[in-house]
Amino acid sequence: QVQLVESGGGLVQAGGSLSLSCTASGIIFGINTMGWYRQAPGKQRELVASISNVGSTNYADSLKGRFTISRMNAKNTVYLQMNSLKPEDTAVYYCNMKIAPTWQDYWGQGTQVTVSS
């Protein structure tokens, strides 16, 4: 079985920074796309950022320049650096990975990020 474990959420004041990480463990033959999504109360889950296995990145337009996604393949880990945080960034953040041999989507348990004004 594959498990994704997230860490790094918490409470921060507006303008501050947080770093999230997510590590996959279990039977892993390879990982294609890694990504971060978020879901605020009463809203649908939305893509924050994704990164391909060759390092190509994709960001939600509203987050470009403030968030940075990266990955360390040797550690099966994806990171999200969040700067200049705003109260509207408050949400539960989930990591997502497409993992071989099945290439199905796996999700982390979610980590709460709260930005106070």
C-alpha positions as CSV (number, residue, x, y, z in Angstrom):
1,Q,0.0,0.0,0.0
2,V,1.1,3.6,-0.7
3,Q,0.7,6.3,1.9
4,L,1.3,10.0,1.6
5,V,2.1,11.9,4.8
6,E,2.0,15.7,4.9
7,S,3.6,18.1,7.3
8,G,4.1,21.8,7.8
9,G,0.8,23.4,8.1
10,G,-0.2,25.8,10.9
11,L,-1.2,29.3,11.8
12,V,0.6,32.3,10.4
13,Q,0.0,36.0,10.1
14,A,-0.8,37.7,6.8
15,G,2.4,38.4,5.0
16,G,4.2,35.4,6.5
17,S,5.5,32.2,5.1
18,L,4.9,28.5,5.5
19,S,6.5,25.4,4.0
20,L,4.6,22.2,3.4
21,S,6.1,18.8,2.6
22,C,4.6,15.5,1.5
23,T,6.4,12.1,1.4
24,A,5.2,8.9,-0.2
25,S,6.0,5.5,1.2
26,G,5.2,1.9,0.3
27,I,5.5,0.0,-2.9
28,I,6.6,2.7,-5.4
29,F,8.0,2.0,-8.8
30,G,8.0,5.6,-9.9
31,I,6.1,8.9,-9.4
32,N,4.8,11.0,-12.3
33,T,3.1,14.2,-11.5
34,M,3.1,15.6,-7.9
35,G,0.8,18.4,-6.9
36,W,-0.8,20.4,-4.2
37,Y,-4.5,21.2,-3.9
38,R,-6.5,23.1,-1.4
39,Q,-10.0,23.3,-0.2
40,A,-11.5,26.2,1.8
41,P,-14.7,25.9,3.8
42,G,-17.7,25.8,1.5
43,K,-15.6,25.7,-1.7
44,Q,-14.4,23.1,-4.1
45,R,-11.0,21.6,-4.0
46,E,-8.7,23.5,-6.4
47,L,-5.3,23.0,-7.9
48,V,-2.5,25.1,-6.2
49,A,0.5,23.8,-8.2
50,S,1.8,20.7,-9.9
51,I,5.2,19.5,-11.0
52,S,6.0,16.8,-13.5
53,N,8.6,14.1,-13.2
54,V,11.0,16.2,-15.3
55,G,10.4,19.4,-13.2
56,S,7.9,21.3,-15.3
57,T,5.6,23.3,-13.1
58,N,2.1,24.6,-13.3
59,Y,0.5,27.1,-10.9
60,A,-2.9,28.5,-10.3
61,D,-2.8,32.0,-11.9
62,S,-3.7,33.7,-8.7
63,L,-0.7,32.2,-6.9
64,K,2.1,32.7,-9.3
65,G,5.0,34.5,-7.7
66,R,4.0,33.7,-4.2
67,F,4.0,29.9,-4.1
68,T,6.8,27.6,-5.3
69,I,6.5,23.8,-5.8
70,S,9.5,21.5,-5.9
71,R,10.3,17.9,-5.6
72,M,13.0,15.5,-4.5
73,N,12.6,12.3,-6.4
74,A,15.1,10.4,-4.3
75,K,13.0,11.0,-1.2
76,N,9.6,10.6,-3.0
77,T,8.8,14.1,-1.6
78,V,7.1,17.2,-2.9
79,Y,7.3,20.6,-1.3
80,L,5.3,23.8,-1.3
81,Q,6.9,27.1,-0.2
82,M,4.2,29.7,0.4
83,N,5.2,33.3,0.8
84,S,3.3,36.6,1.3
85,L,0.4,34.6,2.6
86,K,-3.1,36.1,2.6
87,P,-6.2,35.3,4.7
88,E,-7.8,34.0,1.5
89,D,-5.1,31.3,1.4
90,T,-6.7,29.7,4.5
91,A,-7.6,26.1,3.6
92,V,-6.8,22.5,4.0
93,Y,-3.9,21.7,1.7
94,Y,-3.7,18.2,0.1
95,C,-0.8,16.6,-1.7
96,N,-1.5,14.4,-4.7
97,M,0.8,12.0,-6.6
98,K,0.4,9.6,-9.5
99,I,2.3,6.6,-8.5
100,A,3.4,3.5,-10.4
101,P,2.8,0.6,-10.9
102,T,-0.9,1.5,-11.1
103,W,-0.4,5.2,-11.9
104,Q,-3.5,5.9,-9.8
105,D,-4.0,9.1,-7.8
106,Y,-3.0,9.0,-4.2
107,W,-3.9,11.8,-1.7
108,G,-2.4,13.0,1.6
109,Q,-4.5,13.4,4.7
110,G,-4.6,17.1,4.4
111,T,-2.9,19.8,6.5
112,Q,-4.6,23.0,7.8
113,V,-3.1,26.3,6.8
114,T,-4.7,29.3,8.6
115,V,-3.6,32.9,7.8
116,S,-4.8,35.5,10.2
117,S,-5.3,39.1,9.2
